[in-house]
Amino acid sequence: MKRPSFSVQVFIGMAIGLSCGFWARQVGGGPLAETLRIVGEIFIQLLRVLVVPLVFTAIVASIAALRDLGNAARLVAGTLAWFAITALIAVTIGLLLGTIIQPGVRDGVDMAAAVRPATTGSWLDFLRGLVPSNLLGLSASTKADADGALQTGLSFNILQIIVIAIAIGIAAVRSGDAGAPFLAFNASLLAICRRILRWVVRLTPIGTAGLLGHAVVQYGWQSLAALGSFASAVYLGLGLVLLVVYPTLLKANGLSVGRFFAAAWPAIQLGFVSRSSIATLPVTEASVERIGVPRSYAAFAVPFAATTKMDGCAAIYPAIAALFVAQYHAIPLHATDYLLIVLVSVVGSAATAGLTGALVMLTLTLSTLGLPLEGAGLLLAIDPILDMGRTAVNVAGQALVPTLVAKRQGLIDQIAPVDAAAQPGPAAT
């Protein structure tokens, strides 16, 4: 019997995850809920363990390949320009929806929920994120678990890894013959990482079932009641960007909308259920290559976009949330405040690069406007539910920009068809 296409497998996984999640929630958790949690966590761990070696080797290889491209500078400039253009469109939509719907006036959230978040954003984070703290871009943190025992964990700063990889790649290229063995070893290691990635990507339907099922068990939908207008405004904005703005940009640049979404949909799905652009990064890069973007450019643009291109978290959400906080506290905003929101959204994602979550971006926006940071605490109850949609749009934008730039530079062959099944095939090998 012929096996279903990869996209169909992912949809089946989503359906199974939803069914199991609602069932586990009905029976109060139990072994099924724990199984869903473990399956989802293992899948994300498998993806995360590949991020550092894959990003490092891919960027070093892309630096070596870009030296042979006469339009390398135009590719980088075009990438940054489209980052700004799409972010500007997204934040404008967020401001319009926040002004029209006025979620801060309509929602009935209790003032007692207003607490100052433990993590806040700062413009200094941009400089801290750029400068590597060590050669591996790793950082250690210690926190207490549920039983009060201290646990130390390691995490990586993907922006620092990108900076390190760019520096080493340029140094290897400039070293001439002395750097050739290193570049050859790097290319071999990259091929190995891509082969392992292909194995992990095939587990996506199983991981999707675990991640989505666990999300349903843990969060449900009851907490949406008090913040219904706000959640509706955010998801309406996300839908407009994903289903209207992005297709319009694709058509305006002579690209097939169906071709793009056929290749990018597995990454968008995974972004939705995993709530992590970094964990989705390997799948996003493979999707972009299936569209036809050259590997030498995709290996640079996609990791860079995964840290600094966040239309959901850094544009739509903070714009609507900032208006929500101002409306809730009856603080009038003027034209200059709107311009500040636009400025923070367009360039602020870079200021929070290497950090996690839209909360950092929101607190950065609130502090820039002089709004009470406690207002961010009003929205924490439904943040995980909103984060699913935000991350899906983030991932779609991270695939869109390299596609647009590659097309405008004449690097995409529109004749070659994309497998509608979006199988994790040659591009991931």
Secondary structure, DSSP 8 states (H G I E B T S, - for coil): -----HHHHHHHHHHHHHHHHHHHHHTTSHHHHHHHHHHHHHHHHHHHHHHHHHHHHHHHHHHHHHTT-TTHHHHHHHHHHHHHHHHHHHHHHHHHHHHHH-HHHH----GGG----S----THHHHHHHS-SSTT-EEEEEEE-TTS-EEEEEEE-HHHHHHHHHHHHHHHHHTGGGGHHHHHHHHHHHHHHHHHHHHHHTTHHHHHHHHHHHHHHHH-SGGGTTTHHHHHHHHHHHHHIIIIIHHHHHHHTT--HHHHHHHHHHHHHHHHHH--HHHHHHHHHHHHHHHT--HHHHHHHHHHHHHH--HIIIIIHHHHHHHHHHHHTT----HHHHHHHHHHHHHHHHHTTTS-SHHHHHHHHHHHHT--GGGGGGGGGGHHHHHHHHHHHHHHHHHHHHHHHHHHTT---SSS---TT--S-GGG-
